[in-house]
Amino acid sequence: MTMNSRKSSTLGNLDMSNGDRFAIISVGGKGYDVLLKELSSAAPGLLFGSAASIFEPTLLQGGRPTSQAVARALCEAAGVDATAFASAIEGAAYEALLQEHPVRSRLSRVFSNYFLRFGAAQGQETVRFNKCHQAIAHLLSQGRLSGAVTTNYDTCLEQAYEDLRATNSLNTIVQRNDAAKKVALAEEPAPAPTLFKLHGCARHPKSMIFSLEQEKEMPAWKKQTMGSLLGKTVLVLGYSGLDFEVCPELYDLNIDNLYWMAWGKNGVPDLTSNAIKVLNKERRRSTVICGDLCVFLSDMTPLLSQDLPEVKNPVVPTLLSDKLLDALDQSGRRLWAARAFVMLSIPAAATSALRLERAGSEDQILSRDFELVRLGALNHSMRYYDNADANKELSDDASLPLRDRIGHAIGESGACSMAGDEKRSREALTRARDLTHNLTNPLHRKRLLIKTEWMDLLLQTAERDLKDSKLKENLIVRFRALQRRAYKTGEHILVDLCEQEVAQLSDVSVAAIHSGKERPSGDIFEQIGNYVGQVTALDTRTQQTGSTELASQLRKRLEKMPLYGLPTWRVYRTLIDFAATLDERENLYRLFEESIANCQFHPDYVLRVQESTRQKVITPLWSVT
């Protein structure tokens, strides 16, 4: 690959090691002075994230340190070894972890108090701005930034701007009516600089977005506001790209020049896959600035390069992780742990939490919340009929809310579909649809109809004539349409599941069926941290491509699956195709049979899978014999 003329620049060398299209400039390195001049004259729009607020005296706990502390506590609550299981929670999407918090309705207040006053329930705002906030405020006041967009909840930039005593006040947008006010101000001869708080503000708890289901497709007014403030030249600071709705829109924006600040060592930036996707968009000139955020901002604002005056903070900073855990008693922590491990598809750890909860209960009976966790653990353990029977009993329970009964009917249908029992799956789905007719809440109805349509498509896929190419094309179109609807309602797991079905229906490699901002099969599961979703996507890619490298990656996944309590038969089945000798294939087949024997499937399904797998032993698809 060669550098095209659009990418040619005096800024520095293009890193082509992985086919990336962006230049990398180290702070203080070659091309850095030219870059500073470019930014000084360009007045870029700014997008900044939580890393701006981790420095003294602000010292707010970032997402990863919060997840690390929570992970240790949840492993303890579940009674599992943190050295074996904590890394799974640490690597999970922060929003997905918060989604499983047992008292999520209280988290807005917890977040508000923490980001305003280090967790104190009342009193003056005690969180103070730091050098980064002061530099950004200065750049805004001087018109060197066209506007600022942030995912942060804290009010540090607002405080820093107020401290400047600038002529124009800072126009802050949090809610939709604020955006209308901004438009009016922009028509004035000297419009005020604008800050758009994309995920809400701690001063307005109800505006805060922090859980996975809240990060659905961005409303039109937010897209428009973000786009107008960022403009054609954009500078990104202290933002990882690890969210589910900002990066897709950042990809779509008509940005000519993108500068992305990232921490790194020896000139190698630490970039997430989401960030790389945005940077690599065609017809976009992208530059990564590698180094220290504080040093870079000091260089952008030389008058502020000296240290800030010492600030005596009257409050000793607490940790957000402590506030999240303090909201729960021991049983609540155990429930959070169990939910998190089911979300990550680690049934062994979830089951450990269930055992401890049952042992601590006077009547040895699990509460409904824990019973729902048990259903998830059964599903990941491939105990599909146990799952289906429990869901059937709950869907027939007239004392439960109608929405829950419908959900359990869909759960029964899903479990039976996974078991290869299409007849019972279809019957359960019919009951779910019949119950849905009586549901009056439009939002609940919309979400449940998406799930029933998903199950219907799965059943049609399983029952189709493999030679019917028109039906296959129709199913792909319908999966894509459902995928878009799922994204709009924040059903991110369903988005990836649809992608996996499209991948399996397609005759081309998985890498070839997505483009632009669409995410490849397994990508969302990887970001969330769901292990089964990642393995399933990797398994599909391995089967379709015949890649020995992917087969090697798949083999490595086997190491954790028994520890996590996950059946391994599918992986063994795929690896048979890559085994060089008959003895190796026979051994893999033996392991395949041992694993599938512990699962619950319809007998006809087991027979079909055994026959097709036995054929692989005789005639492997990819191995050269």
Buried (B, 14 or more C-beta within 10 A) or exposed (E): EEEEEEBEBEBBEBBEEEEBBBBBBBBEBEBBEBBBEBBEEBBBBBBBBBBBBBBBBBBBBBBBBBBBBBBBBBBBBBBBEBEBBBBBBBBBBBBBBBBBBBEBEEBBBBBBBBBBBBBBEEEEBBBBBBBBBBBBBBBBBBEBBBBBBBBBBBBBBBBBBBEBEBEBEBBBBBBEEBBEBBEEBEEEEEBBBBBBBBBBBBBBBEBBBBBBBBBBBBEEBBBEBBBBBBBBBBBBBBBBBBBBBBBBBBBBBEBEBBBBBBBBEEBBBEBBBBBBBBBBBEEBBBBBBBBEBBEBBBBBBEEBBEEBEEEEBEBEBBBBBBBBBEBBEEBBBBBBBBBBBBBBBBBBBBBBBBEBBBEEEEEEEBEEBBEBBBBBBBBBBBBBBBBBBBBBEBBEEEEBEBBBBBBBBBBBBBBBBBBBBBEBBBBBBEBBBEBBEEBEEEEBBEBBBBBBBBBBBBBBBEEBEEEEEEBBEEBBEBBBEBBEBBBBBBBBBBBBBBBBBBBBBBEEEBEEBBEEBBBBBBBBBBBBBBBBBBBBBBBBBBBBBBBEEBBEBBBEBBEBBEBBBBBBBBBBBBBBBBBEEEEBBEBBBEBBBEBBEEBBBBEEBBEEBBEEBBEBBEEBEBBEE
